[in-house]
Amino acid sequence: MGSFHLTKMSFKNLVKKPATKMYPVVAPTYTKMTKGHIACDIKTCILCGICEKRCPTYAITVNKPDETWTINRFACIQCYSCVRACPKTCLDMKPDYTKAATEMSTVTIKKPELTAEEKAAKEAAEKEKAERIAKAKAAKDAKDTKAT
């Protein structure tokens, strides 16, 4: 009886697809809930430091004067706290895993320099903001003088 069961199982395995995948040849498929690694879109990041404060393992470091965002991937536990806390949603949990490394290292991302068009747009926005503040102050002063 035992050899019949073994023969039956052997024939099934000859016909069926393999239970495992050939990893280097066939790329793995990741589900939406896979916790892979944290990625930062540094162009939209305002370097507020909230992600650094929310990280329970202190894996993230934000340096506002140098405009750098650093993560120690070996300390990160993929808890998703920094992604939830980011006000600009520039942090994202990518479903793929990071490459294997032989040395412990940190990843530092530096904010790129603004182009001429971006600088002009930023200056125009700041000028518009200053004008709105000046108008609001003038309106408040006029209201205060009218009330007295």
C-alpha positions as CSV (number, residue, x, y, z in Angstrom):
1,M,0.0,0.0,0.0
2,G,2.9,2.4,0.8
3,S,4.6,1.9,-2.5
4,F,1.4,2.5,-4.4
5,H,0.9,5.8,-2.6
6,L,4.5,6.8,-3.4
7,T,4.1,5.9,-7.1
8,K,0.8,7.9,-7.3
9,M,2.5,10.9,-5.7
10,S,5.5,10.7,-8.1
11,F,3.3,10.6,-11.2
12,K,1.3,13.7,-9.9
13,N,4.6,15.6,-9.5
14,L,5.7,14.8,-13.0
15,V,2.5,16.3,-14.5
16,K,1.9,19.3,-12.2
17,K,3.7,22.6,-12.1
18,P,6.5,22.9,-9.6
19,A,5.6,24.3,-6.2
20,T,8.5,26.7,-6.2
21,K,9.7,29.4,-8.6
22,M,13.1,29.6,-10.3
23,Y,14.0,32.8,-8.5
24,P,16.7,34.4,-10.6
25,V,14.9,33.6,-13.8
26,V,11.3,34.4,-12.6
27,A,11.0,37.7,-10.7
28,P,9.0,37.5,-7.5
29,T,5.6,39.0,-7.3
30,Y,4.9,41.2,-4.3
31,T,1.5,41.8,-2.9
32,K,0.2,45.3,-2.0
33,M,0.7,44.7,1.7
34,T,4.4,43.6,1.4
35,K,6.6,45.8,3.6
36,G,9.7,46.2,1.5
37,H,11.6,49.5,2.1
38,I,11.0,53.2,2.6
39,A,11.5,55.5,-0.4
40,C,11.6,59.3,-0.2
41,D,10.6,61.7,-2.9
42,I,13.0,64.4,-1.9
43,K,11.7,67.0,-4.4
44,T,8.4,67.2,-2.5
45,C,9.9,66.8,0.9
46,I,10.0,70.0,3.1
47,L,12.5,68.4,5.6
48,C,10.1,69.0,8.5
49,G,11.6,66.2,10.6
50,I,8.3,64.6,11.6
51,C,9.3,61.3,10.1
52,E,12.5,61.4,12.3
53,K,10.4,62.1,15.4
54,R,7.9,59.3,14.7
55,C,10.5,56.6,13.9
56,P,10.7,54.2,16.9
57,T,14.2,52.9,16.0
58,Y,15.7,56.3,15.1
59,A,16.5,55.0,11.6
60,I,15.7,58.4,9.9
61,T,17.8,61.5,10.2
62,V,16.7,64.8,8.7
63,N,19.3,67.6,8.4
64,K,17.5,70.8,7.4
65,P,20.6,73.1,7.0
66,D,22.3,70.6,4.7
67,E,19.0,69.6,3.0
68,T,19.6,65.9,3.4
69,W,17.4,63.0,4.4
70,T,19.1,59.9,5.7
71,I,17.8,56.4,6.5
72,N,19.7,53.5,8.1
73,R,18.0,50.5,6.3
74,F,19.4,48.0,8.9
75,A,17.7,49.9,11.7
76,C,14.4,50.4,9.9
77,I,11.7,47.9,11.0
78,Q,9.2,48.9,8.3
79,C,6.6,49.9,10.8
80,Y,5.0,52.4,8.4
81,S,5.0,55.2,11.1
82,C,7.0,57.7,9.1
83,V,4.8,57.2,6.0
84,R,1.6,57.8,8.0
85,A,3.1,60.9,9.7
86,C,4.5,62.6,6.6
87,P,2.4,65.8,5.9
88,K,3.5,66.0,2.3
89,T,3.2,62.3,1.6
90,C,6.7,62.2,0.1
91,L,7.5,59.0,1.9
92,D,6.2,55.7,0.5
93,M,6.6,52.0,1.3
94,K,7.9,50.3,-1.8
95,P,6.8,46.6,-2.0
96,D,10.1,45.3,-3.3
97,Y,13.0,44.5,-1.0
98,T,16.4,46.2,-0.9
99,K,19.4,44.5,-2.4
100,A,21.5,42.4,-0.1
101,A,24.5,44.2,1.3
102,T,27.8,43.0,2.7
103,E,28.3,46.2,4.8
104,M,26.0,48.2,7.0
105,S,25.5,51.6,5.4
106,T,23.0,54.4,5.4
107,V,21.3,56.0,2.4
108,T,21.6,59.8,2.2
109,I,19.5,61.8,-0.2
110,K,20.3,65.4,-0.9
111,K,17.7,67.9,-2.1
112,P,18.6,69.0,-5.6
113,E,19.3,72.6,-6.5
114,L,16.3,74.6,-7.9
115,T,16.3,75.4,-11.5
116,A,15.9,79.0,-12.7
117,E,12.2,78.5,-13.4
118,E,11.6,77.0,-10.0
119,K,13.5,79.8,-8.3
120,A,11.5,82.4,-10.2
121,A,8.2,80.6,-9.2
122,K,9.3,80.4,-5.6
123,E,10.2,84.1,-5.5
124,A,6.9,85.0,-7.1
125,A,5.0,82.9,-4.6
126,E,6.9,84.6,-1.7
127,K,6.2,88.0,-3.2
128,E,2.5,87.3,-3.5
129,K,2.4,86.0,0.0
130,A,4.1,89.1,1.3
131,E,1.5,91.3,-0.6
132,R,-1.4,89.3,0.9
133,I,0.0,89.7,4.4
134,A,0.5,93.5,3.8
135,K,-3.1,93.8,2.6
136,A,-4.4,91.9,5.5
137,K,-2.4,94.1,8.0
138,A,-3.6,97.2,6.3
139,A,-7.2,96.0,6.4
140,K,-6.9,95.1,10.1
141,D,-5.3,98.5,10.9
142,A,-8.1,100.3,9.0
143,K,-10.7,98.2,10.9
144,D,-9.1,99.0,14.2
145,T,-8.9,102.8,13.5
146,K,-12.5,102.8,12.3
147,A,-13.7,101.0,15.5
148,T,-12.0,103.5,17.8
